[in-house]
């Protein structure tokens, strides 16, 4: 991935990170405009929940549990795995349209507050057990 970033001279705009924690994680999230996770195989990635909670719009793939959290046009954008053309267009669209970015950001926070706060999750679990 880093090779592609270099090949297109995007080093000043794109950071490819592996596992980060603590203050480094906070610093990265505070500077993040969009979370992009074009995965082929996932469950429900914590990075999506963490970024939505911070109002960071997501672009991710329409696989596994991701579409249960990311609602197209409401709090993020879904693409099909391997659709590099659409991924590229959506990144460009979000970075150029701050109104859309703000709309998705507000939707992200709303999603977390309506479905994923700890108290709500505990109540849901109680009904199951």
Residue pairs with C-beta under 8 A, 6 or more apart in sequence:
1 16
2 16
5 11
5 14
5 16
15 28
17 28
20 28
29 50
29 51
29 54
29 56
32 51
32 54
32 56
33 56
33 94
33 95
33 101
34 56
34 57
34 58
34 59
34 91
34 94
34 95
34 101
35 47
35 48
35 51
35 56
35 57
35 58
35 59
35 60
36 58
36 59
36 60
36 87
36 91
37 45
37 47
37 48
37 58
37 59
37 60
37 61
37 66
38 59
38 60
38 61
38 79
38 81
38 87
39 45
39 60
39 61
39 63
39 66
39 81
40 61
40 63
40 81
40 82
41 63
41 64
42 61
42 63
42 64
42 65
42 66
43 64
43 65
44 64
44 65
44 66
44 68
44 69
45 60
45 66
48 58
48 60
48 66
48 69
48 70
49 69
49 112
49 116
51 58
51 108
52 58
52 69
52 70
52 75
52 76
52 108
52 109
52 111
52 112
52 116
53 108
53 109
53 112
53 116
54 108
55 105
55 106
55 108
55 109
56 105
56 108
57 75
57 76
57 77
57 94
57 101
57 104
57 105
57 107
57 108
58 70
58 75
58 76
58 77
58 108
59 76
59 77
59 78
59 79
59 87
59 90
59 91
59 94
60 66
60 70
60 76
60 77
60 78
60 79
61 78
61 79
61 80
61 81
62 78
62 79
62 80
62 81
63 81
66 78
67 78
69 75
69 111
69 115
70 76
70 77
70 78
71 107
71 111
72 78
73 104
74 104
74 107
74 111
75 104
75 107
75 108
75 110
75 111
76 104
76 107
76 108
77 90
77 94
77 104
79 86
79 87
79 90
80 86
93 100
94 100
94 101
94 104
95 101
114 120
